[in-house]
Each structure stands twice: as C-alpha cells, then as structure tokens.
Amino acid sequence: MPKRETVFIAGSIAISRLHPAICERIGKAVERDLAIVVGDADGADTAIQRVLADRGARAVTVFCSGDTPRNNVGEWPLEHIYPDAPSGTRRWFTAKDIAMAEAADYGLMIWDSRSTGTLSNVIELLGQDKTSVVFVNKNKEFVKVADIDGLERLVDMMSATAREKAEQKMRLTERMAALRHRQGALAL
C-alpha cells in the first residue's frame, strides 16, 4: 500500500481566527484524505485543530513536546517528541516542528508576516526540498515557496522590525544564504 501523502499545517501563534480561504484549503486536505500533522500550540494550531474537528478529519496526528499536549481538540493520536533542551524553551518547541517537517511531504502555513516560528517551518521544509503554500494573513493571499525565490518573496513581506527580530532569533540571512548556496549547487 502506498504511503499516504502528509501535509504539515501550522501557523503563527498570534493568529487565532482563520480566514475562510485557509479553512477551505484545510477542508480540501480532509476531503482528499491526506494525513495531517499539526502542533499543539495556542493560536493557529488550535484554530486549525478546530477546523479539522469540524470537518470530521480522522487522519490527524498532533505533535507535542513532552508528555502532555497543550491542545488536542479532536483527541487524535499524539506524537510525543522529547527534545534534548530545557522544557518550555524555543529549542524545546522547535524540535516538534522539525519532526513535523520531516514527517510531511509539504506544508500549509498561516503566517502573520512576523512569526519566526512559522517562517522557520517554511525554511525547514524548503531545506528538505519540500514545498510550502503560505497564507499571508495580512495580504489575504497564498504564496508558494518551492525555492529560494519564493522564500525571498515571502521575506520581502516582512517589516524592517520583523526582519530584525528574525535575524536575532533565527539568523535569517545566514539560513537563506545556506539555502541559496545549496540550491545553486544542485543546479550545476
């Protein structure tokens, strides 16, 4: 039996209400019977879980760091990640996101143009040669990120303040340069 296609759906913690266009995309994933991996955070993760539950999604796995999920609206199976990092730290929660990116074939992200966590997920997927479709909440539009050019289009939507925060938190320029170099080497 072929492996079921898996989509990693996530978004910014600051987004708690999903635009109808993203709800429709989530609904299409459920209709196509895709396997869905989602996190357990407040904000977009919980809103995504609510949409999945409302649509009767069954092929959902909720990833959480440690023993207890913060949210599991549909009481779906859990994938526990036990990071080698202090509980509650950025590295503690990032390990769960990396595991979801590894489990997925592609991503569907909901981004507020600021969240470094969601942007990190897009970069992680891209680093694994996986495409993301990112709903940019402030512009109400989808942006496909399948290569460094798509990522640059996405990053160009950030304010100077948000970009500086991304530099401090995740070394954005350095990570993009590494991807650019890798993709350039693959093109040879």
Phi, psi and omega in degrees: 000129181293151178295136178289135175300138184236132178243135176265114180249125182205172178190180184293138180297335180286348181261114180246348176240127184266138176295146179306328180296323179284324176299322178296316179297318178297318178300321178295322178296321178293314179300323180281359179060037176287150169284138184235130172247135184216152178275182186246011185288165171290177178078227186300319181304313181292320177297319177298314178302320179298316179298316179300316179295316179299329181269003177072027181296134179246331184272057183242138171235129178263124178265137177218150175272125180089200188275327190239123177288148176286324180214137173209076188305317184266007182050045179281169175300150182251146170244108182275130177247131181245087184291153173270067182204155178299137180305135176086354180278167178304315179297326179300313182279329180296327179302323178294319179295319179297318179297322178293320178298320179294323183284338188268158172269333178196173184237152170235110186244147176242116191235139180266010182070011180227322189301120177285333178295312180293318178298320177299321178298317179299316180294319178299313178298314180298321177296339176260016181060037179243141182273146171239146166250122186248122173272113179273106190302317184291330180264350182055045180219155177264138176235126178273129179241096180245353181202179183297328178297318177296320178296318179297320176301319180294311182297327178298344179278354182277147172287165178299321180296315180295322180293319177298318178299319179294325177297314182293315186280325189225009180052057187305309183300317180296316180293321178293321179296320178296318178295317180300315180297315181296313180294325177294321179293324180291333183283344182291000000 
